[in-house]
Amino acid sequence: MSTLDKIKQTIADMINRALKKDLVKASDLVYPPKPEFGDLSLPGFNLAKELNKTAVETGEFLVGRV
């Protein structure tokens, strides 16, 4: 497993712990369309739908918990 794969798996595990559900896989973490958006991103729309929240609500929930 590459270093990037380990990092992505760790991030996915942290998000799943915060959610108390196993919803995020390492492969869900992708490179954002623009470098100024960061190194990795998690498109939140499918996750938000699964949680019955908006993408903004989902992101705000995760901030400070991961």
N, C-alpha and C positions, 0 to 999 in steps of 0.2 A: 504494500500500500504506500502510495507516495505521500509526501509531506502535506501537499494540498488536500488529498483525500482525507488524511487524518484530521486536518483543521476543519474541513467541512463536516466530518462526522461528529467532532466535538461540538461544533456550533449547533448542529441538528439535535444532538442529545440535550444540550442546554435548553433549547427552545421547547423540546418535548417535555422536559422536566418542569419548566415554567407553566406549560399548558396542562400538565398532568394527563396528557394523552400522547400517543405515538402517531403524530400526524405529519411530521416533517422528516424527509429523508435527506441524506447528504447530497444526493443528485438534484434536489430542489434548489440548492444554492448555486447561483449562476453568476457569470460576469455581467455587470450592469452595462447598458448600452453606451454610456459615456463614462470615461475615467473619473470625472469629477463627482460621480455618484458613489464612489467607493471601490473597494477591491472585490467584494462579493455582494450579491443582493439575494433577497428572498421575495420573489413575486408573491404578494400577499392576498391576491384576490381569491384564489381557490381555498386558501387557509381561512380567510375571513368568511367565506360561504359555509365552510364546514363548521365554523364556530357561531354562525348566525350573527355576525357582527360586520361592520364596515371594515375596509382595509385600514382606515385611519384608526378606528377603535382597536383593532388587532395590534397594530404597530405601537400605539400608546400603551396598551397592556404589557407588551413585551419589553418596552423601554424600562430599564432599571431592574428587570427580573432575570435578564440573561447576562 
